[in-house]
Every structure is written in structure tokens, then in C-alpha cells.
Amino acid sequence: MPAMEKWGKFQNAVLWICSGYDGFGMPAVFETPTTIRVRWDDTYRQSAGRDGSPLVIEAVISTNRELPIGSLVWKGRESDLPTTGTKILNVMEVHSVEVVPDLKVRSTYREYQLKRFKNQIGNTVPETT
């Protein structure tokens, strides 16, 4: 049986790691995108935002990597990204994380809740569909 941190990671996702926030409290200064292995589940549920207002969670991913809150994730590979200057659709932002250790606390399973991202990434403009 494979280790818990490797269960079901069959999809690829492009990750932009958030390394800070701008003056408006929005995630900023994203690093170069990298492709990671995840389990991606499209969902639609409600959660509480930072200020307690309702927020829609549109996807849940699980991975063995630690992702900072505010990082951006896109379903696919780096090679699938559109060319510079075109719009990237369906970019998600990491909203919260649930960390579950295995029974012997040797490894952890991380499940990240994602919300729709509506701002810009570098020269590209993510848009909702």
C-alpha cells in the first residue's frame, strides 16, 4: 500500500507561491510557476471569509507539499498555460488548509480549500468562466 502522502495524486496543477501581500491585503509577489501533483476535486460549498462574510469554495486539492495561504493554483501543466498576454481562466487561490496526520504521526495529509482568484498574474489576466 502506498504511503498516505502519495494517495490519489493523479492530476497536475500549476502553482504560483505567494510570498507576500500588497498594500490592500491581496496576495502579491508570486514566484515562477511550477507544476505539482495533486488530487483535484471540483466542489461548490460555502465557508467563512477572513471577516466572517460568506465565501464560496470551488475546489479542494490535496498534496503533500506545504502551500502558503494566498498561493495561486491552476488545473493543468505549465506547458498547457496560454501564451503571455492572453487570459488564464479558472485560476484559484488557496483560502484555507486542513492538516491531518496519519495514525503514527509520521506523515501528514494536507487538504487545501480554493476560492476563485479575480486579480492579475503578471502580464496575464485570469478571468472567471
Backbone as a chain_set.jsonl record, in Angstrom:
{"seq": "MPAMEKWGKFQNAVLWICSGYDGFGMPAVFETPTTIRVRWDDTYRQSAGRDGSPLVIEAVISTNRELPIGSLVWKGRESDLPTTGTKILNVMEVHSVEVVPDLKVRSTYREYQLKRFKNQIGNTVPETT", "coords": {"N": [[0.845, -1.182, 0.0], [0.605, 2.198, -0.885], [2.271, 5.093, 0.551], [0.523, 7.451, 2.665], [0.805, 10.132, 1.893], [1.047, 9.965, -0.818], [-1.286, 9.058, -1.924], [-3.659, 8.94, -4.465], [-2.756, 11.148, -6.069], [-3.126, 12.137, -8.905], [-3.484, 14.165, -10.739], [-2.243, 17.101, -12.436], [-1.154, 20.331, -11.446], [-0.654, 23.819, -11.794], [1.374, 25.887, -9.891], [1.625, 28.977, -8.256], [3.531, 30.413, -5.932], [2.661, 32.342, -3.166], [4.342, 35.074, -1.879], [3.975, 37.233, -0.28], [1.998, 40.172, 0.62], [0.092, 42.811, -0.868], [-0.444, 46.412, -0.497], [-3.174, 46.513, -0.139], [-3.896, 44.232, 1.097], [-4.075, 42.022, -0.512], [-2.957, 38.952, -2.064], [0.388, 38.9, -3.335], [3.444, 39.294, -5.278], [4.26, 36.833, -6.691], [5.993, 33.769, -7.221], [7.918, 32.139, -9.836], [5.954, 29.999, -11.886], [5.307, 26.533, -11.064], [4.899, 23.041, -11.745], [2.89, 20.794, -9.965], [1.961, 17.681, -8.329], [-1.313, 16.724, -7.616], [-4.434, 15.926, -5.977], [-7.381, 16.754, -7.34], [-10.479, 18.069, -6.61], [-13.391, 19.244, -7.836], [-15.742, 21.337, -6.38], [-18.522, 22.808, -4.67], [-19.121, 24.772, -2.211], [-19.966, 26.529, 0.822], [-18.117, 28.763, 2.872], [-16.563, 30.547, 5.601], [-15.237, 33.793, 5.196], [-12.251, 35.84, 5.736], [-13.203, 38.001, 7.215], [-15.504, 36.95, 8.195], [-17.602, 36.972, 6.452], [-19.731, 35.332, 3.992], [-18.252, 32.922, 1.805], [-17.446, 31.34, -1.238], [-16.273, 28.138, -1.787], [-14.663, 26.616, -4.377], [-13.102, 24.513, -5.209], [-11.221, 21.7, -4.03], [-8.06, 20.66, -3.12], [-5.596, 18.117, -2.628], [-2.368, 17.539, -1.399], [1.087, 16.654, -0.786], [2.734, 18.73, -0.368], [3.588, 21.817, 1.265], [1.62, 24.61, 1.054], [1.538, 28.094, 0.962], [-1.021, 30.208, 2.34], [-2.984, 32.073, 0.104], [-1.55, 31.498, -2.154], [-1.555, 30.719, -5.688], [-3.354, 28.495, -7.81], [-3.702, 26.467, -10.685], [-5.496, 24.272, -12.696], [-3.824, 21.902, -14.49], [-0.886, 21.615, -16.63], [2.33, 23.304, -16.726], [3.127, 23.575, -19.356], [0.701, 23.716, -20.613], [-0.235, 26.238, -20.194], [-1.597, 29.357, -21.355], [-0.195, 31.599, -23.851], [1.92, 34.473, -23.136], [0.243, 37.452, -22.256], [-2.306, 36.663, -22.87], [-5.532, 35.604, -21.57], [-5.844, 33.787, -18.547], [-7.919, 31.27, -17.577], [-9.995, 30.2, -14.83], [-8.304, 30.33, -12.486], [-7.344, 29.601, -9.207], [-7.318, 30.512, -5.731], [-5.54, 29.732, -2.778], [-7.358, 29.307, 0.064], [-7.76, 28.172, 2.654], [-6.449, 25.587, 4.845], [-6.423, 22.143, 5.771], [-4.821, 20.055, 7.929], [-3.976, 16.743, 8.306], [-2.653, 14.302, 10.277], [-1.128, 10.989, 9.902], [-1.937, 7.834, 11.543], [0.306, 7.136, 13.082], [1.665, 9.475, 13.185], [3.682, 10.053, 11.336], [3.634, 11.051, 8.802], [1.907, 13.655, 6.986], [-1.287, 14.668, 5.723], [-2.446, 16.968, 3.534], [-5.13, 19.113, 2.914], [-6.39, 21.465, 0.814], [-8.513, 24.274, 0.595], [-9.958, 25.993, -2.077], [-10.59, 29.164, -3.543], [-12.102, 31.253, -6.062], [-9.898, 33.23, -8.016], [-9.556, 36.628, -8.742], [-7.88, 38.638, -9.657], [-4.884, 39.967, -11.311], [-2.198, 38.092, -12.825], [0.996, 38.723, -13.201], [1.701, 39.506, -16.54], [-0.605, 38.434, -17.457], [-4.169, 38.043, -17.393], [-6.289, 36.604, -15.212], [-9.511, 35.189, -15.634], [-12.927, 34.605, -14.804], [-15.079, 31.893, -15.771]], "CA": [[0.0, 0.0, 0.0], [1.448, 3.401, -0.925], [2.222, 5.997, 1.704], [-0.641, 8.33, 2.665], [1.064, 11.386, 1.198], [1.06, 9.706, -2.258], [-2.582, 8.538, -2.358], [-4.541, 9.625, -5.394], [-2.23, 12.385, -6.657], [-3.062, 11.79, -10.318], [-3.624, 15.336, -11.598], [-1.216, 18.131, -12.387], [-1.617, 21.694, -11.206], [0.395, 24.841, -11.837], [1.382, 26.591, -8.607], [2.346, 30.236, -8.062], [3.618, 30.564, -4.478], [2.501, 33.707, -2.658], [5.428, 35.39, -0.96], [3.671, 38.465, 0.44], [0.72, 40.822, 0.36], [0.229, 44.207, -1.267], [-0.978, 47.392, 0.44], [-4.603, 46.304, 0.033], [-4.11, 42.942, 1.74], [-4.246, 40.989, -1.534], [-1.708, 38.22, -2.326], [1.225, 39.523, -4.359], [4.814, 38.823, -5.451], [4.22, 35.403, -6.957], [7.206, 33.213, -7.797], [7.763, 31.478, -11.125], [5.06, 28.85, -11.726], [5.839, 25.177, -11.106], [3.868, 22.006, -11.831], [2.888, 19.879, -8.82], [0.986, 16.595, -8.392], [-2.382, 16.938, -6.646], [-5.756, 15.341, -6.214], [-8.229, 17.932, -7.531], [-11.916, 17.807, -6.547], [-14.238, 20.418, -8.021], [-16.83, 21.309, -5.41], [-19.187, 24.106, -4.521], [-19.642, 24.87, -0.846], [-19.816, 27.846, 1.441], [-17.229, 28.848, 4.025], [-16.465, 31.91, 6.124], [-14.054, 34.538, 4.785], [-11.44, 36.408, 6.83], [-14.031, 38.888, 8.041], [-16.719, 36.252, 8.594], [-18.61, 37.012, 5.395], [-19.793, 34.072, 3.25], [-17.271, 32.758, 0.744], [-17.684, 30.098, -1.966], [-15.129, 27.273, -2.064], [-14.994, 25.986, -5.65], [-12.279, 23.321, -5.431], [-10.418, 21.208, -2.915], [-6.935, 19.854, -3.595], [-4.75, 17.526, -1.592], [-0.983, 17.36, -1.821], [2.0, 16.505, 0.339], [3.513, 19.973, -0.256], [3.021, 22.889, 2.075], [1.325, 25.774, 0.227], [1.129, 29.252, 1.759], [-2.334, 30.787, 2.073], [-2.864, 33.129, -0.882], [-0.912, 30.985, -3.365], [-2.483, 30.502, -6.79], [-3.301, 27.16, -8.386], [-4.453, 26.318, -11.921], [-5.553, 22.853, -13.057], [-3.124, 21.639, -15.736], [0.58, 21.665, -16.594], [2.939, 24.565, -17.172], [3.139, 23.592, -20.822], [-0.67, 23.997, -21.066], [-0.572, 27.643, -19.952], [-1.656, 30.187, -22.556], [0.963, 32.453, -24.066], [1.931, 35.741, -22.409], [-0.668, 38.469, -22.763], [-3.658, 36.128, -23.006], [-6.21, 35.414, -20.291], [-5.838, 32.458, -17.938], [-9.216, 31.033, -16.961], [-10.135, 29.275, -13.705], [-7.219, 30.37, -11.503], [-7.87, 29.511, -7.85], [-6.456, 30.992, -4.647], [-5.61, 28.915, -1.566], [-8.073, 30.043, 1.113], [-7.501, 27.566, 3.966], [-5.846, 24.262, 4.792], [-6.684, 21.203, 6.853], [-3.692, 19.135, 8.015], [-4.363, 15.522, 9.003], [-1.534, 13.36, 10.389], [-1.513, 9.587, 9.911], [-2.106, 7.316, 12.907], [1.577, 7.119, 13.8], [2.173, 10.841, 13.068], [4.918, 10.029, 10.554], [3.429, 11.911, 7.636], [0.671, 14.434, 7.06], [-2.12, 14.786, 4.541], [-2.918, 18.36, 3.505], [-6.259, 19.371, 2.028], [-6.495, 22.918, 0.652], [-9.752, 24.79, 0.04], [-9.625, 27.012, -3.06], [-11.625, 30.083, -3.997], [-11.813, 31.855, -7.371], [-8.996, 34.378, -7.983], [-10.093, 37.591, -9.695], [-6.902, 39.681, -9.978], [-3.941, 39.675, -12.383], [-0.942, 37.376, -12.579], [1.998, 39.264, -14.125], [1.165, 40.091, -17.754], [-1.825, 37.758, -17.839], [-5.342, 38.426, -16.606], [-7.204, 35.5, -15.0], [-10.914, 35.548, -15.755], [-13.848, 33.529, -14.49], [-15.848, 31.444, -16.931]], "C": [[0.892, 1.247, 0.0], [1.285, 4.262, 0.323], [1.067, 6.979, 1.546], [-0.409, 9.598, 1.854], [1.115, 11.206, -0.321], [-0.283, 9.204, -2.786], [-3.256, 9.459, -3.358], [-4.046, 10.914, -5.992], [-2.022, 12.162, -8.15], [-3.136, 12.994, -11.247], [-2.446, 16.284, -11.43], [-1.871, 19.471, -12.129], [-0.409, 22.626, -11.271], [0.259, 25.669, -10.562], [2.218, 27.857, -8.702], [2.361, 30.469, -6.563], [3.535, 32.037, -4.108], [3.624, 33.983, -1.659], [5.197, 36.709, -0.228], [2.314, 39.016, 0.059], [0.967, 42.275, -0.013], [-0.395, 45.127, -0.223], [-2.465, 47.255, 0.709], [-4.932, 44.97, 0.686], [-4.344, 41.806, 0.762], [-2.919, 40.261, -1.745], [-0.934, 38.852, -3.47], [2.595, 38.862, -4.384], [4.838, 37.298, -5.605], [5.514, 34.956, -7.613], [6.905, 32.613, -9.168], [6.87, 30.25, -10.959], [5.792, 27.519, -11.821], [4.666, 24.207, -11.186], [4.011, 21.081, -10.631], [1.838, 18.798, -9.051], [-0.026, 16.793, -7.276], [-3.529, 15.979, -6.914], [-6.712, 16.52, -6.225], [-9.687, 17.501, -7.516], [-12.654, 19.12, -6.723], [-15.434, 20.273, -7.091], [-17.485, 22.677, -5.394], [-19.806, 24.129, -3.133], [-19.312, 26.226, -0.264], [-18.94, 27.741, 2.676], [-17.231, 30.293, 4.51], [-15.164, 32.543, 5.657], [-13.294, 35.066, 5.986], [-12.256, 37.259, 7.78], [-15.346, 38.24, 8.465], [-17.814, 36.27, 7.544], [-18.61, 35.685, 4.632], [-18.834, 34.065, 2.06], [-17.52, 31.405, 0.078], [-16.356, 29.388, -2.227], [-15.486, 26.476, -3.317], [-14.155, 24.761, -5.981], [-11.541, 22.974, -4.146], [-9.3, 20.375, -3.521], [-6.21, 19.259, -2.401], [-3.378, 17.279, -2.195], [-0.111, 17.174, -0.591], [2.896, 17.721, 0.517], [2.81, 20.964, 0.645], [2.857, 24.124, 1.191], [0.915, 26.936, 1.114], [-0.278, 29.715, 1.368], [-2.133, 31.965, 1.117], [-2.162, 32.688, -2.156], [-1.971, 30.712, -4.42], [-2.254, 29.128, -7.408], [-4.179, 27.139, -9.637], [-4.38, 24.864, -12.343], [-4.931, 22.644, -14.441], [-1.618, 21.664, -15.533], [1.07, 23.034, -17.02], [2.915, 24.684, -18.689], [1.752, 23.891, -21.401], [-1.071, 25.456, -20.885], [-0.653, 28.417, -21.263], [-0.415, 31.073, -22.671], [0.815, 33.767, -23.309], [0.988, 36.74, -23.072], [-2.083, 37.969, -22.98], [-4.24, 35.848, -21.629], [-6.126, 33.96, -19.829], [-7.164, 32.295, -17.217], [-9.093, 30.073, -15.782], [-8.922, 29.202, -12.781], [-7.847, 30.419, -10.114], [-6.824, 29.996, -6.845], [-6.642, 30.102, -3.429], [-6.217, 29.762, -0.456], [-7.753, 29.49, 2.509], [-6.948, 26.158, 3.772], [-6.282, 23.442, 5.998], [-5.557, 20.179, 6.824], [-4.097, 17.948, 8.876], [-3.154, 14.602, 9.07], [-2.031, 11.919, 10.284], [-1.535, 9.079, 11.352], [-0.822, 7.322, 13.73], [2.291, 8.466, 13.735], [3.545, 10.858, 12.376], [4.82, 10.926, 9.332], [2.095, 12.639, 7.786], [0.008, 14.494, 5.699], [-2.702, 16.189, 4.579], [-4.032, 18.507, 2.487], [-6.495, 20.873, 2.004], [-7.831, 23.287, 0.021], [-9.402, 25.979, -0.856], [-10.834, 27.87, -3.402], [-11.176, 30.691, -5.32], [-10.932, 33.086, -7.184], [-9.407, 35.343, -9.074], [-9.127, 38.704, -10.074], [-5.973, 39.236, -11.095], [-2.753, 38.858, -11.896], [0.046, 37.909, -13.61], [1.363, 39.951, -15.32], [-0.145, 39.451, -18.195], [-2.963, 38.154, -16.911], [-6.244, 37.222, -16.432], [-8.646, 35.985, -15.047], [-11.767, 34.366, -15.367], [-14.621, 33.141, -15.729], [-17.317, 31.466, -16.61]], "O": [[1.827, 1.341, 0.795], [0.293, 4.165, 1.046], [0.673, 7.304, 0.425], [-1.327, 10.088, 1.196], [1.218, 12.194, -1.048], [-0.409, 8.949, -3.984], [-3.4, 10.653, -3.098], [-4.87, 11.732, -6.402], [-0.89, 12.015, -8.612], [-2.873, 12.855, -12.441], [-1.749, 16.267, -10.416], [-3.004, 19.714, -12.544], [0.697, 22.274, -10.862], [-0.838, 26.097, -10.202], [3.36, 27.831, -9.161], [1.307, 30.7, -5.97], [4.248, 32.873, -4.665], [3.829, 33.221, -0.715], [6.122, 37.247, 0.381], [1.576, 38.414, -0.72], [1.921, 42.897, 0.456], [-0.83, 44.659, 0.829], [-2.972, 47.817, 1.68], [-6.102, 44.61, 0.818], [-4.771, 40.725, 1.169], [-1.859, 40.875, -1.622], [-1.523, 39.289, -4.459], [2.866, 37.963, -3.589], [5.368, 36.579, -4.758], [6.071, 35.662, -8.454], [5.752, 32.59, -9.6], [7.017, 29.523, -9.977], [6.769, 27.385, -12.559], [3.563, 24.525, -10.741], [5.113, 20.635, -10.311], [0.932, 18.97, -9.867], [0.349, 17.006, -6.123], [-3.578, 15.312, -7.947], [-6.841, 17.217, -5.219], [-10.094, 16.66, -8.319], [-12.565, 20.008, -5.876], [-16.06, 19.214, -7.026], [-17.017, 23.601, -6.06], [-20.882, 23.574, -2.91], [-18.486, 26.969, -0.794], [-19.006, 26.768, 3.427], [-17.841, 31.16, 3.884], [-14.109, 31.912, 5.711], [-13.65, 34.775, 7.127], [-12.038, 37.247, 8.992], [-16.21, 38.908, 9.034], [-18.856, 35.641, 7.731], [-17.598, 34.983, 4.623], [-18.637, 35.085, 1.399], [-17.781, 30.421, 0.769], [-15.437, 29.961, -2.811], [-16.479, 25.748, -3.334], [-14.46, 24.043, -6.933], [-11.277, 23.829, -3.301], [-9.552, 19.488, -4.337], [-6.211, 19.824, -1.308], [-3.25, 16.865, -3.347], [-0.524, 17.5, 0.522], [3.72, 17.76, 1.431], [1.585, 20.951, 0.771], [3.836, 24.63, 0.641], [0.022, 26.779, 1.947], [-0.671, 29.622, 0.205], [-1.215, 32.764, 1.302], [-2.17, 33.421, -3.144], [-3.14, 30.5, -4.098], [-1.122, 28.658, -7.517], [-5.265, 27.719, -9.651], [-3.297, 24.28, -12.347], [-5.445, 23.145, -15.441], [-1.134, 21.725, -14.403], [0.326, 23.823, -17.601], [2.707, 25.768, -19.233], [1.644, 24.28, -22.564], [-2.125, 25.873, -21.365], [0.129, 28.168, -22.181], [0.316, 31.265, -21.7], [-0.284, 34.13, -22.892], [0.945, 36.853, -24.297], [-2.98, 38.768, -23.25], [-3.517, 35.855, -20.633], [-6.312, 33.031, -20.614], [-7.498, 33.093, -16.341], [-8.192, 29.235, -15.745], [-8.552, 28.114, -12.339], [-8.776, 31.192, -9.875], [-5.619, 29.902, -7.079], [-7.77, 29.752, -3.08], [-5.67, 30.798, -0.079], [-7.505, 30.259, 3.438], [-6.979, 25.612, 2.67], [-6.484, 23.969, 7.092], [-5.354, 19.508, 5.812], [-4.508, 18.111, 10.025], [-2.666, 14.158, 8.03], [-3.202, 11.643, 10.541], [-1.189, 9.816, 12.276], [-0.867, 7.496, 14.948], [3.428, 8.576, 14.195], [4.448, 11.589, 12.784], [5.818, 11.493, 8.886], [1.263, 12.272, 8.616], [0.663, 14.384, 4.663], [-3.374, 16.561, 5.54], [-3.899, 18.081, 1.339], [-6.765, 21.485, 3.038], [-8.239, 22.686, -0.973], [-8.646, 26.864, -0.454], [-11.952, 27.371, -3.533], [-9.992, 30.644, -5.655], [-11.185, 33.899, -6.295], [-9.591, 34.933, -10.22], [-9.531, 39.642, -10.761], [-6.24, 38.233, -11.758], [-2.359, 38.921, -10.732], [-0.064, 37.573, -14.789], [0.571, 40.878, -15.15], [-0.736, 39.868, -19.191], [-2.732, 38.556, -15.771], [-6.913, 36.825, -17.386], [-8.959, 37.07, -14.556], [-11.365, 33.223, -15.583], [-14.803, 33.953, -16.636], [-18.14, 31.122, -17.459]]}, "num_chains": 1, "name": "protein.A"}
